[in-house]
Amino acid sequence: MTTSEELHKRRVEAVARGVGSTVPAYVDRAGGGTITDVDGREWIDFAAGIAVTNVGNSAPRVVEAVRAQAERFTHTCFMIAPYESYVAVCEQLNALTPGGFEKRSALFNSGAEAVENAVKVARHATGRPAVVVFDHAYHGRTNLTMALTAKNMPYKHRFGPFAGEVYRVPMSYPLRDGGLDGAIAAARSIEMIEKQVGAENVAALLIEPIQGEGGFVVPAPGFLPALREWATAAGVVFVADEIQTGFCRTGYWFACEHEGVQPDLITLAKGIAGGLPLAAVTGRADLMDAVHVGGLGGTYGGNPIACAAALASMETMRELDLAAAARRIGAVMGERLRATAAGDPRVAEVRGRGAMLAVEIVQPGTLTPDPAATAAISAACHAAGLLTLTCGTYGNVLRFLPPLVISDDELGRGLDILAAAFG
Ligand SMILES: Cc1ncc(COP(=O)(O)O)c(C=O)c1O
């Protein structure tokens, strides 16, 4: 059997250096809340492939749906010869996403592609050029989505010039904005848009309801509703990027539901299809249908195997009530994290919703980010067999995204390792 070390040697010779990996362990198999590497070592999975395998790796329904679809046909291209599963995924997304209005969906391959297409739809429908995004935002790695993403290293560094007509305004970040009230934080951002961009030039306001790569930043209550209200009044398309927060992750199907916000468009990917590449834009029918025939699409968008996996994943989420599972995981994890953090001056905040929780690490007695301490805690987790990720503009946030089917035992063992890593 080939070892991780041997595979790593081959990888260095074959794979471009720019593609990184969190741990040097090569995967043999994965399921439930664990990953087993080719050396036979078991890892407890607090990453879920960055919030993708919400239903777990190789979830039984997904495996069966993929197998059955692969036997029937693997690809015709929906733009050439359509098929039912694409339509069925769109029907389900239209029904599941917030907003009682008539909706349409279109399917793509990756989150970045969904975001690009949401911007296309908003620009086309409004006839306006500008897109407003927020500090700490992450929306992808394509040229437009790099422009929409805030952080330079590693996402943007020396990859410019970037797409134009992108404007950035402050995010509500209670730990770092003095606990500004949500409505006041929104007013600050809105004033900046009106004075520096002009509302009449803005096609879309694009926001993650809880920021992902930017540090699991949960805006103060009232921030999202105030922006939603302003966008309606200004004729601006409110786009929620639910690529990381969607599909039961935060304890609801979509994170916007925590504050009853109904976006005009929602971008979806990651958790949608149990690990197969699929993404979507779902939203108001009048906006989506404004685009001429042939204006949206792509060779692989809504691939039949990915659609079959998405239907099976959504069925699994309903059957196992994974939104409730996320709330349960959040309660157990939140309590343990707060206990671990109590009296540890490096922990500035434990935050998040449902099974999307994080700890922000600072130099004791300050709000100065401590990425070195964060990396050290993360490395201690990895050494002990717990797969955790870091994030944040300052690289000082440990984030936890277990599969929503993780067992109580696996969750408990993972939290024990985490507590020990804090020392
Ligand atoms: C909020 C958000 N938007 C967009 C993306 C980009 O998705 P993808 O990597 O599938 O292009 C991500 C990925 O992490 C994300 O978290």
The ligand as a Tripos MOL2 file, in Angstrom:
@<TRIPOS>MOLECULE
LIG
   16    16     1     0     0
SMALL
NO_CHARGES

@<TRIPOS>ATOM
      1 C1        -19.1960   32.2680    0.8150 C.3       1 LIG1
      2 C2        -18.4620   31.6560   -0.3170 C.ar      1 LIG1
      3 N1        -18.6780   32.0940   -1.5650 N.ar      1 LIG1
      4 C3        -18.0570   31.5560   -2.6290 C.ar      1 LIG1
      5 C4        -17.1440   30.5370   -2.4750 C.ar      1 LIG1
      6 C5        -16.4620   29.9550   -3.6790 C.3       1 LIG1
      7 O1        -16.8970   28.6650   -3.8970 O.3       1 LIG1
      8 P1        -16.0260   27.6580   -4.8230 P.3       1 LIG1
      9 O2        -14.7720   27.3650   -4.0760 O.co2     1 LIG1
     10 O3        -16.9140   26.4580   -4.9910 O.co2     1 LIG1
     11 O4        -15.7900   28.3850   -6.1030 O.co2     1 LIG1
     12 C6        -16.8780   30.0520   -1.2000 C.ar      1 LIG1
     13 C7        -15.8800   28.9750   -0.9860 C.2       1 LIG1
     14 O5        -15.3060   28.8150    0.0550 O.2       1 LIG1
     15 C8        -17.5450   30.6150   -0.0850 C.ar      1 LIG1
     16 O6        -17.3190   30.2000    1.1590 O.3       1 LIG1
@<TRIPOS>BOND
     1     1     2 1
     2     2     3 ar
     3     2    15 ar
     4     3     4 ar
     5     4     5 ar
     6     5     6 1
     7     5    12 ar
     8     6     7 1
     9     7     8 1
    10     8     9 2
    11     8    10 1
    12     8    11 1
    13    12    13 1
    14    12    15 ar
    15    13    14 2
    16    15    16 1
@<TRIPOS>SUBSTRUCTURE
     1 LIG1         1 GROUP 0 **** ****
